[in-house]
Amino acid sequence: MAFGFPVLCLVLCIIFVVLFHLLKKPSDGEVPHPCHTPPCPTHWFWYQGMCYYFSEGEKNWTSSQDFCFSHNASLARITKEETDFIHLLKGKDAFWIGLRRSPGQPWTWLNGDIATLEVLGDGGDCAYLDNEFRAISARCRTTFRWMCSKPDVLK
């Protein structure tokens, strides 16, 4: 344990140098290398080739989808592989997702695929994720926060 503090200082110095080089702005004659381009826009989170946006405000389902569409995205489609990542970022709030149904029809994602995710309740024709990460039906005019998703720029 006697060498713990010097090792910690060395690690912190290395991190500082790496961050300095990553965050420094190029000089006038320097062109940034394309691989330094972030895969997602500012305020979006990257995970396995996808960019995710988690809103701060609330909108109804249609306005939420309009926001996503204006950013070349759609309300998020949740896969089993993404659940841990999304659960971590989403916290305890409810968020609209890209599930909707026509009366008497099965739940479908915005791309037309039939959902395998179980949607609980019969409160409406749009779905949100609740604080326990369950998909719940609600009236589309209800306001919740929302999450958008789109492929990253590297795809």
DSSP file (Angstrom, degrees, kcal/mol; ACC not computed):
  #  RESIDUE AA STRUCTURE BP1 BP2  ACC     N-H-->O    O-->H-N    N-H-->O    O-->H-N    TCO  KAPPA ALPHA  PHI   PSI    X-CA   Y-CA   Z-CA
    1    1 A M    >         0   0    0      0, 0.0     3,-1.5     0, 0.0     4,-0.4   0.000 360.0 360.0 360.0 -15.0    0.0    0.0    0.0
    2    2 A A  T 3   +     0   0    0      1,-0.3     3,-0.3     2,-0.1     0, 0.0   0.793 360.0  46.1 -65.5 -27.4    3.0    2.3    0.4
    3    3 A F  T 3> S+     0   0    0      1,-0.2     4,-1.7     2,-0.1    -1,-0.3   0.365  86.3  96.9 -94.9   5.7    3.2    2.8   -3.4
    4    4 A G  H <> S+     0   0    0     -3,-1.5     4,-2.3     1,-0.2    -1,-0.2   0.899  81.0  49.1 -62.7 -45.2   -0.5    3.5   -3.8
    5    5 A F  H  > S+     0   0    0     -4,-0.4     4,-2.5    -3,-0.3    -1,-0.2   0.929 111.3  47.7 -66.6 -46.4   -0.4    7.3   -3.7
    6    6 A P  H  > S+     0   0    0      0, 0.0     4,-2.3     0, 0.0    -1,-0.2   0.897 112.8  50.0 -61.1 -37.7    2.4    7.7   -6.3
    7    7 A V  H  X S+     0   0    0     -4,-1.7     4,-2.6     2,-0.2    -2,-0.2   0.922 110.1  50.4 -65.0 -43.0    0.6    5.2   -8.6
    8    8 A L  H  X S+     0   0    0     -4,-2.3     4,-2.5     1,-0.2    -1,-0.2   0.916 110.4  49.8 -60.2 -44.1   -2.6    7.2   -8.2
    9    9 A C  H  X S+     0   0    0     -4,-2.5     4,-2.3     1,-0.2    -1,-0.2   0.908 110.9  49.7 -61.5 -42.1   -0.8   10.4   -9.1
   10   10 A L  H  X S+     0   0    0     -4,-2.3     4,-2.3     2,-0.2    -2,-0.2   0.924 111.1  48.5 -63.3 -44.8    0.8    8.8  -12.2
   11   11 A V  H  X S+     0   0    0     -4,-2.6     4,-2.5     1,-0.2    -2,-0.2   0.921 111.8  49.5 -61.9 -44.5   -2.6    7.5  -13.4
   12   12 A L  H  X S+     0   0    0     -4,-2.5     4,-2.4     1,-0.2    -1,-0.2   0.883 109.9  51.5 -63.3 -38.5   -4.2   10.9  -12.8
   13   13 A C  H  X S+     0   0    0     -4,-2.3     4,-2.4     2,-0.2    -1,-0.2   0.912 110.1  49.0 -64.3 -42.0   -1.4   12.6  -14.8
   14   14 A I  H  X S+     0   0    0     -4,-2.3     4,-2.5     2,-0.2    -2,-0.2   0.928 111.4  49.3 -63.3 -44.5   -1.8   10.2  -17.7
   15   15 A I  H  X S+     0   0    0     -4,-2.5     4,-2.8     1,-0.2     5,-0.2   0.916 110.5  51.3 -59.8 -43.4   -5.5   10.8  -17.7
   16   16 A F  H  X S+     0   0    0     -4,-2.4     4,-2.6     2,-0.2    -2,-0.2   0.922 110.8  47.6 -60.8 -45.4   -4.9   14.6  -17.7
   17   17 A V  H  X S+     0   0    0     -4,-2.4     4,-2.2     2,-0.2    -1,-0.2   0.922 113.3  47.8 -63.7 -44.4   -2.5   14.4  -20.6
   18   18 A V  H  X S+     0   0    0     -4,-2.5     4,-2.1     1,-0.2    -2,-0.2   0.939 113.8  47.0 -62.5 -46.8   -4.9   12.2  -22.6
   19   19 A L  H  X S+     0   0    0     -4,-2.8     4,-2.5     1,-0.2     5,-0.2   0.893 109.3  54.9 -62.2 -39.8   -7.9   14.5  -21.9
   20   20 A F  H  X S+     0   0    0     -4,-2.6     4,-1.5     1,-0.2    -1,-0.2   0.925 111.0  44.6 -59.3 -45.0   -5.8   17.6  -22.8
   21   21 A H  H  < S+     0   0    0     -4,-2.2    -1,-0.2     1,-0.2    -2,-0.2   0.847 115.2  48.1 -69.9 -33.1   -5.0   16.2  -26.2
   22   22 A L  H  < S+     0   0    0     -4,-2.1    -2,-0.2    -5,-0.2    -1,-0.2   0.844 118.6  38.9 -73.9 -33.1   -8.5   15.0  -26.8
   23   23 A L  H  < S+     0   0    0     -4,-2.5    -2,-0.2    -5,-0.2    -1,-0.2   0.597  87.2 109.9 -96.9 -12.1  -10.1   18.4  -25.8
   24   24 A K     <  -     0   0    0     -4,-1.5    -4,-0.0    -5,-0.2    -3,-0.0  -0.346  69.4-120.5 -67.3 146.5   -7.6   20.9  -27.3
   25   25 A K        -     0   0    0      1,-0.1    -1,-0.1     7,-0.0    -2,-0.1  -0.634  30.3-107.2 -85.7 142.5   -8.8   22.9  -30.2
   26   26 A P        -     0   0    0      0, 0.0    -1,-0.1     0, 0.0     5,-0.0  -0.367  33.5-116.0 -68.4 148.5   -6.9   22.6  -33.5
   27   27 A S    >   -     0   0    0      1,-0.1     3,-1.4     4,-0.1     0, 0.0  -0.236  40.4 -88.1 -74.4 174.1   -4.7   25.6  -34.5
   28   28 A D  T 3  S+     0   0    0      1,-0.3    -1,-0.1     3,-0.0     0, 0.0   0.850 128.1  40.8 -54.1 -40.8   -5.5   27.5  -37.7
   29   29 A G  T 3  S+     0   0    0      2,-0.0     2,-0.5     0, 0.0    -1,-0.3   0.524  97.3  94.7 -87.6  -4.9   -3.4   25.2  -39.9
   30   30 A E    <   -     0   0    0     -3,-1.4     0, 0.0     0, 0.0     0, 0.0  -0.748  59.6-155.5 -95.6 129.8   -4.4   22.0  -38.3
   31   31 A V        -     0   0    0     -2,-0.5    -4,-0.1    -5,-0.0    -2,-0.0  -0.889  26.6-115.8-101.7 128.0   -7.3   19.9  -39.7
   32   32 A P        -     0   0    0      0, 0.0     5,-0.0     0, 0.0    -7,-0.0  -0.339  30.6-112.8 -63.1 142.1   -9.0   17.6  -37.2
   33   33 A H    >   -     0   0    0      1,-0.1     3,-2.2     2,-0.0     4,-0.2  -0.561  22.5-124.8 -74.0 136.7   -8.7   14.0  -38.0
   34   34 A P  G >  S+     0   0    0      0, 0.0     3,-1.7     0, 0.0    -1,-0.1   0.774 106.3  64.6 -56.9 -29.4  -12.1   12.4  -38.9
   35   35 A C  G 3  S+     0   0    0      1,-0.3    -2,-0.0     3,-0.0     0, 0.0   0.589  91.8  65.3 -75.1  -5.4  -11.9    9.7  -36.3
   36   36 A H  G <  S+     0   0    0     -3,-2.2    -1,-0.3     2,-0.1    -3,-0.0   0.509  75.4 111.0 -87.3  -5.1  -12.0   12.4  -33.6
   37   37 A T  S <  S-     0   0    0     -3,-1.7   116,-0.0    -4,-0.2     0, 0.0  -0.539  77.6-118.5 -68.8 126.3  -15.5   13.2  -34.7
   38   38 A P        -     0   0    0      0, 0.0   115,-0.1     0, 0.0    -1,-0.1  -0.399  13.1-133.3 -66.2 144.7  -18.0   12.2  -32.0
   39   39 A P  S    S+     0   0    0      0, 0.0   114,-2.1     0, 0.0   115,-0.2   0.672  86.3  41.8 -73.5 -15.0  -20.4    9.5  -33.2
   40   40 A C  S    S-     0   0    0    112,-0.2     3,-0.1     4,-0.1     6,-0.1  -0.928  89.5-101.1-131.7 154.0  -23.4   11.4  -31.6
   41   41 A P    >   -     0   0    0      0, 0.0     3,-1.8     0, 0.0    -1,-0.1  -0.171  58.8 -71.9 -64.2 165.4  -24.6   15.0  -31.4
   42   42 A T  T 3  S+     0   0    0      1,-0.3     3,-0.1    -4,-0.1     0, 0.0  -0.329 122.6  20.8 -57.2 139.7  -24.1   17.1  -28.2
   43   43 A H  T 3  S+     0   0    0      1,-0.3    11,-0.5    -3,-0.1     2,-0.3   0.505 102.0 110.1  74.3   8.1  -26.4   15.9  -25.4
   44   44 A W    <   -     0   0    0     -3,-1.8     2,-0.4     9,-0.1    -1,-0.3  -0.836  62.4-135.4-108.0 151.8  -26.9   12.5  -27.0
   45   45 A F  E     -A   52   0A   0      7,-3.3     7,-3.0    -2,-0.3     2,-0.4  -0.877  12.2-139.0-110.3 139.1  -25.5    9.3  -25.6
   46   46 A W  E     +A   51   0A   0     -2,-0.4     2,-0.3     5,-0.2     5,-0.2  -0.774  26.9 162.7 -98.3 139.8  -23.8    6.6  -27.6
   47   47 A Y  E >   -A   50   0A   0      3,-2.6     3,-1.6    -2,-0.4   105,-0.1  -0.838  67.4 -27.4-155.9 120.3  -24.3    2.9  -27.1
   48   48 A Q  T 3  S-     0   0    0      1,-0.3     3,-0.1    -2,-0.3    34,-0.0   0.853 126.9 -39.8  44.4  53.4  -23.4    0.0  -29.5
   49   49 A G  T 3  S+     0   0    0      1,-0.2   103,-2.3   102,-0.1     2,-0.3   0.511 120.1 100.1  82.8   5.0  -23.7    2.0  -32.7
   50   50 A M  E <   -AB  47 151A   0     -3,-1.6    -3,-2.6   101,-0.3     2,-0.4  -0.914  60.4-141.9-124.2 151.1  -26.8    4.0  -31.7
   51   51 A C  E     -AB  46 150A   0     99,-3.5    99,-1.7    -2,-0.3     2,-0.4  -0.921  19.0-163.6-109.6 137.7  -27.3    7.5  -30.3
   52   52 A Y  E     -AB  45 149A   0     -7,-3.0    -7,-3.3    -2,-0.4     2,-0.4  -0.961   7.6-163.1-125.9 138.8  -29.9    8.2  -27.6
   53   53 A Y  E     - B   0 148A   0     95,-2.0    95,-2.1    -2,-0.4     2,-0.5  -0.983   2.2-164.6-120.3 130.5  -31.5   11.4  -26.5
   54   54 A F  E     - B   0 147A   0    -11,-0.5    93,-0.2    -2,-0.4    -2,-0.0  -0.964  21.9-134.8-115.5 116.0  -33.3   11.7  -23.1
   55   55 A S        -     0   0    0     91,-2.8    90,-0.1    -2,-0.5     3,-0.0  -0.219  12.5-156.3 -70.8 157.3  -35.5   14.8  -22.9
   56   56 A E  S    S+     0   0    0     89,-0.1    -1,-0.1     2,-0.0    89,-0.1   0.762  79.3  53.9 -94.1 -38.3  -35.6   17.1  -19.9
   57   57 A G  S    S-     0   0    0     89,-0.0     2,-0.4     1,-0.0    89,-0.3  -0.195  84.1-113.8 -88.8-177.5  -39.1   18.5  -20.7
   58   58 A E        +     0   0    0     87,-0.2     2,-0.3    85,-0.1    87,-0.3  -0.932  33.4 163.1-122.5 145.1  -42.4   16.7  -21.3
   59   59 A K  B     -D  144   0B   0     85,-2.5    85,-2.2    -2,-0.4    37,-0.1  -0.930  41.6 -92.9-145.5 167.2  -44.5   16.5  -24.5
   60   60 A N     >  -     0   0    0     -2,-0.3     4,-2.3    83,-0.2    81,-0.2  -0.297  50.5 -95.9 -75.1 174.2  -47.3   14.3  -25.8
   61   61 A W  H  > S+     0   0    0     79,-2.4     4,-2.5    81,-0.4     5,-0.2   0.915 122.8  47.4 -61.2 -46.0  -46.4   11.2  -27.9
   62   62 A T  H  > S+     0   0    0     78,-0.5     4,-2.4     1,-0.2    -1,-0.2   0.919 113.9  46.4 -64.6 -44.7  -46.9   12.9  -31.3
   63   63 A S  H  > S+     0   0    0      2,-0.2     4,-2.2     1,-0.2    -1,-0.2   0.860 111.6  53.3 -66.1 -34.5  -44.9   16.0  -30.3
   64   64 A S  H  X S+     0   0    0     -4,-2.3     4,-2.3     2,-0.2    -2,-0.2   0.931 110.3  46.4 -63.8 -45.5  -42.2   13.8  -28.9
   65   65 A Q  H  X S+     0   0    0     -4,-2.5     4,-3.0     1,-0.2    -2,-0.2   0.883 109.8  54.9 -64.7 -37.8  -41.9   11.9  -32.1
   66   66 A D  H  X S+     0   0    0     -4,-2.4     4,-2.2     2,-0.2    -1,-0.2   0.908 107.7  50.1 -60.8 -41.8  -41.9   15.2  -34.1
   67   67 A F  H  X S+     0   0    0     -4,-2.2     4,-0.6     2,-0.2    -2,-0.2   0.954 112.6  46.1 -60.1 -50.1  -38.9   16.3  -32.0
   68   68 A C  H ><>S+     0   0    0     -4,-2.3     5,-2.2     1,-0.2     3,-1.6   0.933 111.4  51.9 -58.4 -46.4  -37.1   13.1  -32.7
   69   69 A F  H ><5S+     0   0    0     -4,-3.0     3,-1.9     1,-0.3    -1,-0.2   0.871 102.5  59.1 -59.2 -38.2  -37.9   13.3  -36.4
   70   70 A S  H 3<5S+     0   0    0     -4,-2.2    -1,-0.3     1,-0.3    -2,-0.2   0.659 107.6  48.1 -66.7 -13.8  -36.6   16.9  -36.5
   71   71 A H  T <<5S-     0   0    0     -3,-1.6    -1,-0.3    -4,-0.6    -2,-0.2  -0.003 123.9-103.8-111.8  25.6  -33.2   15.4  -35.4
   72   72 A N  T < 5S+     0   0    0     -3,-1.9     2,-0.2     1,-0.2    -3,-0.2   0.858  92.2  98.7  54.9  39.0  -33.3   12.5  -37.9
   73   73 A A      < -     0   0    0     -5,-2.2     2,-0.3    -8,-0.2    -1,-0.2  -0.718  60.2-139.6-136.0-175.7  -34.3   10.1  -35.2
   74   74 A S  E     -C  149   0A   0     75,-1.8    75,-2.5    -2,-0.2     3,-0.1  -0.947  43.9 -70.0-142.9 165.8  -37.4    8.4  -33.9
   75   75 A L  E    S-C  148   0A   0     -2,-0.3    73,-0.3    73,-0.2    35,-0.2  -0.347  76.7 -85.2 -54.6 141.7  -38.8    7.6  -30.5
   76   76 A A        -     0   0    0     71,-2.8    22,-2.9    20,-0.3     2,-0.5  -0.145  30.8-148.5 -64.3 141.2  -36.6    4.8  -29.2
   77   77 A R        -     0   0    0     20,-0.2     2,-0.5    -3,-0.1    -1,-0.1  -0.945  22.4-143.2-101.8 124.9  -37.1    1.2  -30.0
   78   78 A I        -     0   0    0     -2,-0.5     2,-0.3     3,-0.0    39,-0.1  -0.786  17.2-172.2 -98.8 126.7  -35.9   -0.9  -27.0
   79   79 A T    >>  -     0   0    0     -2,-0.5     3,-1.0     1,-0.1     4,-0.8  -0.764  38.2-110.8-109.1 162.2  -34.2   -4.2  -27.4
   80   80 A K  G >4 S+     0   0    0     -2,-0.3     3,-0.8     1,-0.3     4,-0.4   0.863 118.0  57.3 -57.6 -37.0  -33.2   -6.6  -24.7
   81   81 A E  G 34 S+     0   0    0      1,-0.2     4,-0.3     2,-0.1    -1,-0.3   0.773 108.0  47.0 -66.8 -26.0  -29.5   -5.8  -25.3
   82   82 A E  G <> S+     0   0    0     -3,-1.0     4,-2.7     1,-0.2     5,-0.3   0.560  84.4  93.4 -92.0  -8.9  -30.1   -2.1  -24.6
   83   83 A T  H <X S+     0   0    0     -3,-0.8     4,-2.7    -4,-0.8     5,-0.2   0.877  85.4  46.8 -60.3 -43.2  -32.2   -2.4  -21.4
   84   84 A D  H  > S+     0   0    0     -4,-0.4     4,-2.0    -3,-0.2    -1,-0.2   0.932 115.1  47.1 -64.0 -44.5  -29.4   -2.1  -18.9
   85   85 A F  H  > S+     0   0    0     -4,-0.3     4,-1.7     2,-0.2    -2,-0.2   0.941 116.5  43.0 -60.6 -49.1  -27.9    0.9  -20.6
   86   86 A I  H  X S+     0   0    0     -4,-2.7     4,-2.9     1,-0.2     5,-0.2   0.895 111.4  54.6 -67.3 -40.2  -31.2    2.7  -21.0
   87   87 A H  H  X S+     0   0    0     -4,-2.7     4,-1.4    -5,-0.3    -1,-0.2   0.896 107.2  52.1 -60.0 -39.7  -32.3    1.8  -17.5
   88   88 A L  H  < S+     0   0    0     -4,-2.0    -1,-0.2    -5,-0.2    -2,-0.2   0.912 118.0  35.7 -62.7 -44.4  -29.1    3.4  -16.1
   89   89 A L  H  < S+     0   0    0     -4,-1.7    -2,-0.2     1,-0.2    -1,-0.2   0.813 112.7  58.2 -81.2 -31.3  -29.6    6.7  -18.0
   90   90 A K  H >< S-     0   0    0     -4,-2.9     3,-0.9    -5,-0.2    -1,-0.2   0.829  80.6-175.8 -71.6 -33.5  -33.4    6.9  -17.7
   91   91 A G  T 3<  -     0   0    0     -4,-1.4    -1,-0.2    -5,-0.2    -2,-0.1  -0.422  56.9 -35.5  69.1-145.3  -33.5    6.8  -14.0
   92   92 A K  T 3  S+     0   0    0     -2,-0.1    -1,-0.2    40,-0.1    39,-0.1   0.460 105.2 106.7 -94.9  -2.7  -36.9    6.8  -12.3
   93   93 A D  S <  S-     0   0    0     -3,-0.9     2,-0.3    37,-0.1    51,-0.0  -0.356  71.8-113.8 -78.9 158.4  -38.8    9.0  -14.8
   94   94 A A        -     0   0    0     -2,-0.1    51,-1.1    37,-0.0     2,-0.4  -0.725  34.6-169.5 -87.9 140.2  -41.4    7.8  -17.4
   95   95 A F  E     -Ef 129 145C   0     34,-1.6    34,-3.0    -2,-0.3    51,-0.3  -0.996  23.4-119.2-134.6 135.2  -40.4    8.2  -21.0
   96   96 A W  E     -Ef 128 146C   0     49,-2.7    51,-1.5    -2,-0.4   -20,-0.3  -0.456  33.5-167.7 -63.1 143.2  -42.3    7.8  -24.3
   97   97 A I  E     -     0   0C   0     30,-2.0     2,-1.2     2,-0.2    30,-0.4  -0.795  37.3 -90.4-125.8 173.7  -40.9    5.1  -26.5
   98   98 A G  E    S+     0   0C   0    -22,-2.9    12,-0.9    -2,-0.3     2,-0.4  -0.141  82.5 117.4 -83.8  42.6  -41.7    4.3  -30.2
   99   99 A L  E     + G   0 109C   0     -2,-1.2    28,-1.7    28,-0.4     2,-0.3  -0.919  30.8 153.5-110.8 134.9  -44.5    1.9  -29.6
  100  100 A R  E     -EG 126 108C   0      8,-2.3     8,-2.8    -2,-0.4     2,-0.3  -0.979  20.1-160.1-151.2 158.8  -48.0    2.5  -30.8
  101  101 A R        -     0   0    0     24,-2.1     6,-0.1    -2,-0.3     3,-0.1  -0.995  17.7-130.4-142.1 150.9  -51.1    0.6  -31.9
  102  102 A S    >   -     0   0    0      4,-0.4     3,-2.6    -2,-0.3    -2,-0.0  -0.700  57.9 -74.9 -88.5 151.8  -54.2    1.2  -33.9
  103  103 A P  T 3  S+     0   0    0      0, 0.0    -1,-0.1     0, 0.0    22,-0.0  -0.210 120.3   6.5 -51.9 129.6  -57.5    0.1  -32.1
  104  104 A G  T 3  S+     0   0    0      1,-0.3    -3,-0.0    -3,-0.1     0, 0.0   0.482 110.8 107.4  77.8   3.0  -57.8   -3.7  -32.1
  105  105 A Q  S <  S-     0   0    0     -3,-2.6    -1,-0.3     1,-0.1     3,-0.1  -0.679  75.0 -95.8-110.1 163.2  -54.3   -4.2  -33.6
  106  106 A P        -     0   0    0      0, 0.0    -4,-0.4     0, 0.0     2,-0.2  -0.324  49.2 -89.6 -72.3 161.4  -51.1   -5.4  -32.1
  107  107 A W        -     0   0    0      8,-0.2     8,-2.6    -6,-0.1     2,-0.3  -0.525  51.2-171.9 -69.0 134.6  -48.4   -3.0  -30.7
  108  108 A T  E     -GH 100 114C   0     -8,-2.8    -8,-2.3     6,-0.3     6,-0.2  -0.958  23.0-121.4-130.7 150.1  -45.9   -2.0  -33.4
  109  109 A W  E >   -G   99   0C   0      4,-3.1     3,-2.4    -2,-0.3   -10,-0.2  -0.397  44.0 -97.7 -76.8 165.5  -42.7   -0.1  -33.4
  110  110 A L  T 3  S+     0   0    0    -12,-0.9    -1,-0.1     1,-0.3   -11,-0.1   0.739 124.0  60.0 -61.6 -23.6  -42.5    2.9  -35.6
  111  111 A N  T 3  S-     0   0    0    -13,-0.2    -1,-0.3     2,-0.1     3,-0.1   0.444 122.8-103.9 -83.7   2.1  -40.8    1.0  -38.4
  112  112 A G  S <  S+     0   0    0     -3,-2.4     2,-0.1     1,-0.3    -2,-0.1   0.283  74.9 139.9  96.8 -10.0  -43.9   -1.3  -38.6
  113  113 A D        -     0   0    0      1,-0.1    -4,-3.1    -5,-0.1    -1,-0.3  -0.449  58.9-114.0 -67.7 137.3  -42.3   -4.3  -36.8
  114  114 A I  B     -H  108   0C   0     -6,-0.2    -6,-0.3    -2,-0.1     2,-0.2  -0.558  36.7-115.5 -71.6 134.5  -44.7   -6.0  -34.3
  115  115 A A        -     0   0    0     -8,-2.6    -8,-0.2    -2,-0.3     4,-0.1  -0.462  25.1-171.2 -75.6 138.5  -43.5   -5.6  -30.8
  116  116 A T        +     0   0    0     -2,-0.2     2,-0.3     2,-0.1    -1,-0.1   0.540  63.5 101.4 -96.8 -13.4  -42.4   -8.6  -28.7
  117  117 A L  S    S-     0   0    0    -39,-0.1     2,-0.3     1,-0.1   -10,-0.1  -0.555  81.6-119.6 -70.1 128.9  -42.1   -6.3  -25.7
  118  118 A E        -     0   0    0     -2,-0.3    17,-0.6     1,-0.0     2,-0.6  -0.553  22.7-154.2 -73.5 131.0  -45.2   -6.8  -23.5
  119  119 A V  E     -i  135   0C   0     -2,-0.3    17,-0.2    -4,-0.1     2,-0.2  -0.938  12.3-146.8-107.9 122.5  -47.2   -3.6  -23.0
  120  120 A L  E     +i  136   0C   0     15,-3.1    17,-2.7    -2,-0.6     3,-0.3  -0.556  52.5  17.2 -89.4 151.0  -49.2   -3.5  -19.8
  121  121 A G        -     0   0    0     -2,-0.2    17,-0.1    15,-0.2     3,-0.1  -0.010  67.3-112.5  84.4 172.4  -52.6   -1.9  -19.3
  122  122 A D        +     0   0    0     15,-0.2    -1,-0.2     1,-0.1    16,-0.1  -0.196  69.5 123.7-136.5  40.0  -55.3   -0.7  -21.6
  123  123 A G  S    S-     0   0    0     14,-0.3     2,-0.3    -3,-0.3    16,-0.2   0.561  78.1 -40.2 -84.9  -8.5  -55.0    3.1  -21.0
  124  124 A G        -     0   0    0     14,-0.2    15,-0.3    15,-0.1    -1,-0.1  -0.988  62.7 -78.7 171.0-169.4  -54.4    4.2  -24.6
  125  125 A D  S    S+     0   0    0     -2,-0.3   -24,-2.1    13,-0.2     2,-0.3   0.225  98.5  69.3-109.4  12.0  -52.7    3.5  -27.9
  126  126 A C  E     -EJ 100 138C   0     12,-1.9    12,-2.7   -26,-0.2     2,-0.4  -0.908  69.9-139.5-125.5 157.5  -49.2    4.8  -27.1
  127  127 A A  E     + J   0 137C   0    -28,-1.7   -30,-2.0   -30,-0.4   -28,-0.4  -0.915  16.7 179.9-124.5 146.1  -46.6    3.3  -24.8
  128  128 A Y  E     -EJ  96 136C   0      8,-2.2     8,-2.9    -2,-0.4     2,-0.5  -0.910  32.1-112.9-131.7 161.5  -44.1    4.7  -22.3
  129  129 A L  E     -EJ  95 135C   0    -34,-3.0   -34,-1.6    -2,-0.3     6,-0.2  -0.865  35.7-149.2 -94.1 127.2  -41.5    3.1  -20.0
  130  130 A D    >   -     0   0    0      4,-2.6     3,-2.0    -2,-0.5   -37,-0.1  -0.163  36.3 -83.7 -86.9-173.9  -42.5    3.5  -16.3
  131  131 A N  T 3  S+     0   0    0      1,-0.3   -38,-0.1     2,-0.1    -1,-0.1   0.620 130.8  52.4 -69.8 -11.3  -40.2    3.9  -13.3
  132  132 A E  T 3  S-     0   0    0      2,-0.1    -1,-0.3   -40,-0.0     3,-0.1   0.202 120.5-108.1-105.4  14.0  -39.9    0.1  -13.1
  133  133 A F  S <  S+     0   0    0     -3,-2.0     2,-0.4     1,-0.3    -2,-0.1   0.815  73.6 139.3  65.6  34.0  -38.9   -0.2  -16.8
  134  134 A R        -     0   0    0    -15,-0.0    -4,-2.6   -14,-0.0     2,-0.5  -0.854  57.6-118.6-104.6 144.2  -42.2   -1.7  -17.9
  135  135 A A  E     -iJ 119 129C   0    -17,-0.6   -15,-3.1    -2,-0.4     2,-0.4  -0.726  38.2-174.7 -81.3 126.5  -43.9   -0.7  -21.1
  136  136 A I  E     -iJ 120 128C   0     -8,-2.9    -8,-2.2    -2,-0.5     2,-0.2  -0.956  22.8-122.7-125.9 139.8  -47.3    0.8  -20.2
  137  137 A S  E     + J   0 127C   0    -17,-2.7     2,-0.3    -2,-0.4   -14,-0.3  -0.566  38.5 164.2 -80.1 147.2  -50.1    1.9  -22.5
  138  138 A A  E     - J   0 126C   0    -12,-2.7   -12,-1.9    -2,-0.2   -13,-0.2  -0.976  46.1 -81.4-153.6 161.2  -51.3    5.5  -22.2
  139  139 A R    >   -     0   0    0     -2,-0.3     3,-1.9   -15,-0.3   -78,-0.2  -0.497  41.4-128.0 -65.2 137.1  -53.4    8.1  -24.1
  140  140 A C  T 3  S+     0   0    0      1,-0.3   -79,-2.4    -2,-0.2   -78,-0.5   0.708 105.9  61.1 -64.5 -20.7  -51.1    9.6  -26.7
  141  141 A R  T 3  S+     0   0    0    -81,-0.2    -1,-0.3   -80,-0.1   -81,-0.1   0.567  79.7 107.0 -84.7  -7.7  -52.0   13.2  -25.5
  142  142 A T  S <  S-     0   0    0     -3,-1.9     2,-0.5     1,-0.1   -81,-0.4  -0.382  72.6-123.4 -64.5 148.4  -50.6   12.5  -22.1
  143  143 A T        +     0   0    0    -83,-0.2     2,-0.3   -85,-0.1   -83,-0.2  -0.853  43.0 147.4-103.4 132.5  -47.3   14.3  -21.5
  144  144 A F  B     -D   59   0B   0    -85,-2.2   -85,-2.5    -2,-0.5   -49,-0.2  -0.902  52.4 -90.2-141.2 168.2  -44.1   12.5  -20.5
  145  145 A R  E     -f   95   0C   0    -51,-1.1   -49,-2.7    -2,-0.3     2,-0.3  -0.320  50.6-147.6 -67.3 170.3  -40.4   12.9  -21.1
  146  146 A W  E     -f   96   0C   0    -89,-0.3   -91,-2.8   -51,-0.3     2,-0.4  -0.956  12.5-142.9-142.8 160.1  -39.2   11.0  -24.2
  147  147 A M  E     -B   54   0A   0    -51,-1.5   -71,-2.8    -2,-0.3     2,-0.3  -0.995  14.2-163.8-127.9 132.7  -36.2    9.2  -25.6
  148  148 A C  E     -BC  53  75A   0    -95,-2.1   -95,-2.0    -2,-0.4     2,-0.3  -0.736   5.0-168.2-105.9 157.3  -35.1    9.3  -29.2
  149  149 A S  E     +BC  52  74A   0    -75,-2.5   -75,-1.8    -2,-0.3   -97,-0.2  -0.994  12.5 159.4-144.0 152.0  -32.7    7.0  -30.9
  150  150 A K  E     -B   51   0A   0    -99,-1.7   -99,-3.5    -2,-0.3   -77,-0.1  -0.967  47.0 -84.6-160.6 157.1  -30.8    6.9  -34.3
  151  151 A P  E     -B   50   0A   0      0, 0.0  -101,-0.3     0, 0.0  -102,-0.1  -0.364  52.7-108.2 -63.2 146.6  -27.8    5.2  -35.8
  152  152 A D    >   -     0   0    0   -103,-2.3     3,-1.5     1,-0.1  -112,-0.2  -0.227  30.8-102.8 -71.0 169.4  -24.5    7.0  -35.0
  153  153 A V  T 3  S+     0   0    0   -114,-2.1    -1,-0.1     1,-0.3  -113,-0.1   0.631 117.8  64.7 -70.3 -12.7  -22.7    8.8  -37.7
  154  154 A L  T 3         0   0    0      1,-0.2    -1,-0.3  -115,-0.2    -2,-0.0   0.602 360.0 360.0 -86.1 -11.5  -20.2    6.0  -38.1
  155  155 A K    <         0   0    0     -3,-1.5    -1,-0.2  -116,-0.1    -2,-0.1   0.471 360.0 360.0 -79.1 360.0  -22.8    3.5  -39.3
